[in-house]
Amino acid sequence: MTYMDDKLPDLPKKHKWYNNGGTNTVKETIESKILFVNCVFESDVLAYIHDEDSKYTFTANFENDVRFKNCQFKRNAMFKYSDFEGNADFSDSKFEEDTTFKYTEFDNRVSFANTVFEESATFKYTKFKEGVSFKNARFEEDLNFKYTKVRGTFNIDGMKVAHDVNSKYTDINGKGFSKYLLENN
């Protein structure tokens, strides 16, 4: 989703982005709606790639609604640094390998309802600006919510986490994760 293979040959070979405070990040904006239903992804699904050889980082942002409904991700799913401007729906999906939404921003509604994360799931520094649903989601390893910010509805009814939840500095409508749980259970 980053178009790295298309863009890399046209980028400067030397690390010139550091001149004048530049960046090594190459962003792609996907303007069309994304819809995958009942799909199996055999390879990595990457909206984030850091290329060690060139030192460039490639990310993808999504301008419209994104829907991965009832999909199976057999390999890594990386949405690090992505911005989802429309609604995002990952409900009823299964992530079999490591999954990261680190530094991701969700501008509208997002759902991970009934989603299964078989390996560690990272939502560190993620921003949910219009709420999120993890209703009946299953995390079979660790869940990293460190520094996550949620505004709006935070639905965790029936959510299960098998191992550790790191919720240090998490902010849910102005409250910490533990305080939120105490007040809403």
N, C-alpha and C positions, 0 to 999 in steps of 0.2 A: 504493500500500500504506500510505500515511501518513494517509489520510482527510482531507487538508488542506482540500479544498473543503468538506467537511461541518463541520469544526471551526472554521475561520477566522472565520465570521460571529459566533460566540459568544464569541470571545476579546476581551479589552479592546483598544481601539484605541490607547491610549497605552502607552508602554513601562513599564508598572507592574511588570513582573517584576523589575526591578533594585532595587526597594524591598525591604529586608530580605534582601538576598543571593539573590534569586530567580533564575530562569533563563528564557530565552526558548524553551527546548526543549519541544515538545509530543510526547510519546511515545504510540505506539499499540502495543498488544500483540495480535498475531494468534494466537489460541489454537488454531485448527484446523490440521491437517496441510496442507501445501502440496504439490501434485503436478502438475507440468507435464511431459509426455513428448512429444517430437517436435513442439514448438510453435515458431512463428515469432512473435517480438515485433517488430512494425513500429514501435512508439513506444518512448519511454524506459520503462525499468522502474526505478521510483524507490521505494526504502525510505528515502530521505533527500532532503529538499527544504529549502533555505533560501530563504524568501520575502523578496526584497529590499524589497518595499513595506511589509510589516508588521513585518519584522525577526524574525519567528518562524522557528524551525527545527523541522521535522517529521521524526520518525524512526519506523521500524517495527521491533519486536522480534518474534521468532518463538519461541513456546513449545513447539512440537512439531517433528517432522521436516519438512525442507524439501527438495524434490527438483525440480530443473530438469534433467532427463535428456535429452540429445540435443536441446537447444533452441538456437535461433538468436536472438541479441539484435542486431537491426539498428541500434539506437540506443544511447544511453548506458545503462549499468546501474550504479546507485548504491545501495550497501548500507552507506554510511558510518554509523558509530555503531550499527549493528544488533547485537543480541545473538541468537545462534542457540542456543537451549537444547537442542534435539534434534539428531539427525544432520542434516548438510547435504550434499547431493550435486548438484554442478554438472558431473558427468562427461559427456564426449562432446558438450559444448556449444560454441558459437562466439560469442564476443563481438566484434562488428565495430567498435564505437566504444570510447571511453574507458570503463574499468571501475574502480570504486574499492570496496575493502573496508576503507578507512582507518578505524582505531579500532574495527573490528569484533571481537567476541568470539565464538568458536566453542567452546561448552562441551563438545561431544562430537565424534565423528568427522566429518571433512569430506573430500570428494574433489573434486579438479579433474582427475582422470585423463582423459587424451586430450582435454582442453579446449584450444581455440585462442583466443588473445587477439590480435586483429589490430592493435590500438592499445595505447597504454601501459596497464599494469595496476598498480594501486596497492594494496599490502597494508601500507602504513606504519602502525605502531603496532598492527597486528592481533595478536590472541592466539589461538593454537590450543592449547587446553587438553588435548586428547586425541589429538593427532596430526593429520597432513594428508597427503594424497597428491596430488602433482603428476606422477604417473607418466605419461610420454609427453606431457605438456602442452607446447604450443608458444606462445612469446611472440614475436610478430613485430616488436615494438618493444621498449621498455624495461620492466623489472620493478623496482618499488620495494618492497623488503623492509625498509627502514630502520626500526629499533626494533621489528621483529617478534619475537614470542616464541612458540616452539614447545615444547610438552611432549609427549612420546610419539613415535610413529613420524613420521619426516620422509622420505617416499618421493619422491625426485626422479629415479628411474631413467628414463633416456630423455628427461628434460626438456631443452628447447632454448630458448635466449634469443638472439634475433638481435642485439640491441644491448646496452645497459648494464644491469647489475644493481647497484642501490644496496642494499648490505647492511650499511651502517654501523650499529653497535650492535645487530645482530640477535643473538638469543640462542636457540640450538637446544639444548635440554637442558643449559644451562649453558655452551655453547661458541659461539664466534663462527662465522659462516657459512663463512669461509675454512678455519678449523681443522676444522670439521665435514666439509667437502669433502675435505680432505687425509686425514682419518682414515677416511672411508667410501668412498673410491674406490681 
